[in-house]
């Protein structure tokens, strides 16, 4: 994609924000497990952590996603850009799907409106970090800049 910037000047900032999002997910998941650890895996009750509805299932998913994002940020070398982009799409889809079933019996992850808002925000942050986090050689950066100037 010629319009995706390469070696963006704010890449370290976006990478740090993605790392903070991953860290938040891990902390949220740990607190969610501490809060809902005695309930069934996909319980639909009053379980919450940091003001967001959760259950044991979503807490485990949050920890796994957070660790995956943190691993990508640690590896770098465009692995983080790819993981952040796909993770952003996944969190956006999860937020929209949860919003569609929030007041039904299909709310298996025990989402509430604050959980949807945070999930969508993390999705947007990861998408931004993924789109602007690509690194490349100087020649690739010059080609991307030339393609951008032609538009």
Number of C-alpha atoms within 10 A of each C-alpha: 6 13 14 17 23 23 19 16 11 11 20 14 13 22 25 14 18 30 24 17 21 27 18 16 25 24 18 23 26 19 17 26 23 13 17 22 16 10 14 12 16 15 17 18 14 11 20 21 20 12 10 20 22 31 30 25 20 21 29 19 15 23 22 16 21 25 17 18 27 25 16 22 23 13 11 17 14 16 19 27 28 19 22 31 22 16 24 26 17 18 22 22 15 16 23 16 13 23 17 12 14 19 12 9 9 12 18 18 20 26 25 18 14 13 21 22 16 14 24 21 17 24 26 19 20 33 26 19 28 26 21 23 31 21 18 15 10 11 10 15 19 15 16 20 16 13 15 13 9 7 6
